[in-house]
Amino acid sequence: MKRRVFALLLAGCICLAGCAQSVPRQAADGAVWDEHWVSVGNVIGIDTPEGLTPRENNDALTANGMYYATWSIGEAEPYTNEDGDEAQLYDAQVYVLLAGYNEAEKAKSSAAEWMDMASSQYAIEGTSAETYNGQEFTVITYTYESDTNPYARGASAFGVYRNYAISVELSCQEKFDGSAREILAGFLSNCHYAA
């Protein structure tokens, strides 16, 4: 009896392992999937643009269908927030959040919620519909309204690829002299999507 239970558990694990996303062979834009790209959930492959450094690629939220990755510009400096939490602060930082759902409508709803949340937290300077490497996004530019946020301005893109909601945010310190919109555009142009 124990052997049967063990065999059933083993078969179940093998089936579940087969459900895991495999590394794509090709991107939707026709490019061969490059092993040097930073892969976010095996859905987005980012060919890191010059000047950005990959920092974190966290799939700890994978069980919930969420993936998170970050890139930075500039050298790190220590920062302590108002709660006393310490972190490393860069001149600018890119954050990618990818959330998978069982249907595209849920992904659209989630991307819309993220955009509404951003609109309520930032002083929006502009909104536009943009397409980068075949993927449509709503792009917003803004300044931060909080006096306690170490970042002064930024740009974000919200979109949906199949049944995935995508958020890409670029936050810049006041001293950073680059254009948030241009850097975000360059980053999004280097994103590839699994075919």
C-alpha positions, 0 to 999 in steps of 0.5 A: 500500500505504501508503495502505491501511495509513493508511486502516485505521489511520484507520478503527481510530482512528475506531472506537475513538473511537466506543467512548469514553463520551459525556456522558450526557443523563439520570441514572438518577434522572430528572434531566437531566445537568447540565454543571455537575456534576463528571463522573467517568468520565461515569458519576457526576455530582456536584452539589458540595454547599455547603462543598466545593470541587472540586480534582482530576478525574483521568482519566489512569487512563482507559485502565485503566478507573479515574477519580479526583476530589477535593474539599476543605473549608477552606483549604490548609496546607502539609504534609510527610509522614515521607518528606519529600513535600510536599502541601496539607492541608485540614480535610477531603477527599473522594476518589472512585474509580471503576473499570470492569470488563467484568462486574458480578461483577468490580466487586463483587469489587473493591468488596469488596476495597477495603472489606476493605483499609479495614477492615484500615487503620482502627479501624472504629467503625460499618458500615451499609447505606445508600441515597443517591439510589437507589444502595446503599452499605456505609458505614463510619466510623472513626478512623485507627490510624497516628500519621503520618497527618495525618487523624484520622477519616473515613467511606467508602462502597463500592458497585457501579453496573452494572459499576463499583466505587465508593469515596467516602472522606471524611478529616478532621483532628482540628481539623475539627468537622463530622460525617464521616458527615453530610458523606459522606451529603450528598455521596452524596445529590448523586451522580447516575448515568448512565442 
